[in-house]
Amino acid sequence: KNITRPSKGLSEKTHRVLQRVHVLIEQKNYQAAIEKLQTLKDRTSKKPHELAQVLQTMGYVQAHKEDYAAAAKSFENALALDALPKSPTLTSLYTLAQLQVMSQDYRGALATLQEWFYLAESPGADALVLAATCYVELKDYKAALPLAKQAIAKAEKPKESWYQMLLSVQFFLKDYANAAATLKTMIGFWPKEPKYYKQLSAVYLTTDDYVNALAIGEIA
């Protein structure tokens, strides 16, 4: 994509209509917003930089309506015009990946994220988790594992759900030694959560470490 292009301004008429659309979105009048955008889409069909912004907005409205497949299509069409500058291109790619996950199009989301990772200067932990989630849903646990680890290492305060995903991946891979290490870390962060002690005791039993299994079992 030629994402080094400068941002082009909207015509006054298009700008006014988009402002009205944003008011309708705030009012949750999504159908009226879509009708205005559909008219604007036809009017801007020969102005790619304007049409791309109209399609982006259409995608946001459809997402608000929880029509994630249609929203993803709108963002795909906006990106296909190759008319957006770098920042909105990156935003649109990431939003598209999220919408594809919501639509259970995990392979599509991974392809979109691959493009986003290539263009983004410093991918954050959330993006790594999103990619790991796609691999988990596709049951490709070996691919999910390094991404989950990277996300946790990168985040200042990793979320509990991220550790839970890492743990489930380690269980699927029967990597009990590392699962035990993950559970010890989780117990350190969330010492009042009894299920982590029970899971750690179960891991020790699986690996025939009965002494530690009993000790942890008593704490639980």
C-alpha positions in Angstrom: 0.0 0.0 0.0 1.2 3.5 -0.8 0.6 4.8 2.8 3.1 7.7 2.6 0.5 9.9 0.8 -0.6 13.1 2.5 -4.1 13.5 3.9 -6.5 15.0 1.5 -9.3 17.3 2.7 -12.9 16.5 2.3 -15.2 18.8 0.2 -17.3 21.1 2.3 -20.5 19.2 1.3 -19.1 15.8 2.2 -17.8 17.1 5.5 -21.2 18.5 6.4 -23.0 15.3 5.7 -20.4 13.3 7.7 -20.9 15.7 10.6 -24.7 15.0 10.5 -24.0 11.3 10.4 -21.9 11.5 13.5 -24.7 13.3 15.3 -27.1 10.5 14.2 -24.6 7.9 15.5 -24.5 9.7 18.9 -28.3 9.6 18.9 -28.1 5.8 18.1 -30.2 6.5 14.9 -28.1 4.0 12.9 -30.6 3.4 10.1 -30.8 7.1 9.3 -27.0 7.3 9.4 -26.6 4.4 7.0 -29.2 5.9 4.6 -27.2 9.2 4.5 -23.9 7.4 4.1 -25.4 5.3 1.2 -26.3 8.5 -0.7 -22.9 10.0 0.1 -21.2 6.8 -1.1 -22.8 7.2 -4.5 -21.9 10.9 -4.7 -18.2 10.3 -3.8 -17.7 7.2 -6.0 -15.2 9.1 -8.2 -13.3 10.6 -5.3 -11.4 7.7 -3.7 -10.0 9.6 -0.7 -13.6 10.8 0.2 -15.2 7.4 -0.6 -12.7 5.7 1.7 -13.7 7.9 4.6 -17.4 7.4 3.9 -16.8 3.6 3.9 -14.9 3.8 7.1 -17.8 5.6 8.7 -20.2 3.1 7.3 -18.2 0.3 8.9 -18.4 2.0 12.3 -22.1 2.4 12.1 -22.6 -1.3 11.1 -20.3 -2.3 14.0 -22.5 -0.3 16.3 -25.5 -2.3 14.9 -23.4 -5.4 15.7 -23.5 -6.4 12.0 -19.8 -7.3 12.2 -19.6 -9.1 8.8 -21.0 -6.1 6.9 -18.8 -3.7 8.9 -15.7 -5.8 8.0 -16.7 -5.6 4.3 -17.0 -1.8 4.5 -13.5 -1.6 6.0 -12.1 -4.0 3.4 -13.6 -1.8 0.6 -12.2 1.3 2.2 -8.7 -0.2 2.4 -9.0 -1.6 -1.2 -9.2 2.0 -2.5 -5.6 2.5 -1.3 -6.5 6.2 -0.7 -6.0 6.6 3.1 -2.8 8.0 4.7 -0.7 5.9 7.0 -2.5 6.5 10.4 -6.1 5.9 9.2 -4.8 2.9 7.2 -3.3 1.3 10.3 -6.5 2.1 12.3 -8.7 0.6 9.6 -6.6 -2.5 9.4 -6.7 -3.1 13.2 -10.4 -2.4 13.3 -10.9 -4.8 10.4 -9.0 -7.5 12.2 -11.2 -7.1 15.3 -14.3 -7.2 13.3 -13.1 -10.4 11.5 -12.5 -12.0 14.9 -16.1 -11.0 16.0 -17.4 -12.5 12.8 -15.3 -15.7 13.6 -13.2 -15.2 10.4 -10.0 -16.1 12.2 -7.9 -16.8 9.1 -9.0 -13.5 7.6 -8.1 -11.7 10.9 -4.7 -13.3 10.9 -4.0 -12.2 7.3 -5.1 -8.6 8.2 -3.0 -8.6 11.4 0.0 -9.8 9.4 -0.3 -6.7 7.2 -0.9 -4.5 10.3 2.2 -6.0 12.0 4.3 -5.3 8.9 3.2 -1.6 8.8 3.0 -0.8 12.5 6.2 0.5 14.1 5.7 -1.0 17.5 2.9 -3.6 17.8 1.4 -3.5 21.3 0.5 -6.4 23.6 -3.2 -6.2 22.7 -2.4 -6.9 19.0 -0.3 -9.9 20.0 -3.1 -11.3 22.1 -5.6 -10.8 19.3 -3.4 -12.8 17.0 -2.9 -15.5 19.7 -6.7 -15.7 20.1 -7.1 -16.4 16.4 -4.6 -19.3 16.6 -6.3 -20.7 19.7 -9.7 -20.6 17.9 -8.0 -22.4 15.0 -6.5 -24.9 17.5 -3.0 -24.0 16.3 -1.6 -23.9 19.9 2.0 -24.0 18.9 1.6 -20.8 16.9 -0.4 -19.2 19.8 2.2 -19.9 22.5 4.9 -17.5 21.5 2.4 -14.7 20.9 0.8 -15.1 24.3 4.2 -15.1 25.9 5.3 -12.0 24.0 2.1 -10.2 24.9 2.6 -10.9 28.7 6.3 -9.9 28.5 5.5 -6.7 26.7 2.7 -5.5 28.9 3.3 -3.4 32.0 0.3 -5.0 33.7 -0.8 -8.2 31.8 -4.4 -9.0 32.1 -5.6 -12.1 34.0 -7.3 -13.4 30.9 -4.0 -13.3 29.0 -2.4 -15.6 31.6 -5.5 -17.9 31.4 -5.1 -18.1 27.7 -1.3 -18.9 28.0 -2.2 -21.6 30.6 -4.9 -23.2 28.4 -2.4 -23.3 25.5 0.2 -25.0 27.8 -2.4 -27.5 28.9 -3.3 -28.3 25.3 0.4 -28.8 24.5 0.8 -30.9 27.6 3.6 -28.6 28.7 3.0 -29.2 32.4 6.3 -27.9 33.6 5.7 -24.4 32.1 2.0 -24.6 33.1 3.1 -25.0 36.7 5.4 -22.0 36.4 2.5 -20.0 34.9 0.2 -21.0 37.7 2.8 -20.0 40.3 3.0 -16.6 38.7 -0.8 -16.3 38.6 -1.0 -17.3 42.3 1.5 -14.5 43.0 -0.8 -12.0 41.3 -4.1 -13.4 42.4 -3.5 -15.2 45.7 -7.2 -15.3 46.7 -8.3 -17.3 43.6 -8.7 -20.9 44.9 -9.0 -22.4 41.4 -5.3 -21.7 40.6 -4.1 -23.6 43.6 -6.4 -26.5 42.6 -5.1 -26.4 39.0 -1.5 -26.3 40.3 -2.1 -29.3 42.5 -3.6 -31.2 39.6 -0.5 -30.4 37.5 1.7 -31.8 40.2 -0.4 -35.0 40.3 -0.2 -35.3 36.5 3.6 -35.2 36.8 3.6 -37.6 39.8 4.9 -34.9 42.2 2.7 -36.0 45.1 4.6 -34.0 47.8 3.9 -30.7 46.1 0.4 -31.8 45.0 -0.5 -32.5 48.7 1.1 -29.3 49.9 -0.7 -27.1 47.4 -3.9 -29.1 47.9 -3.9 -28.2 51.6 -3.5 -24.5 50.8 -6.4 -24.7 48.4 
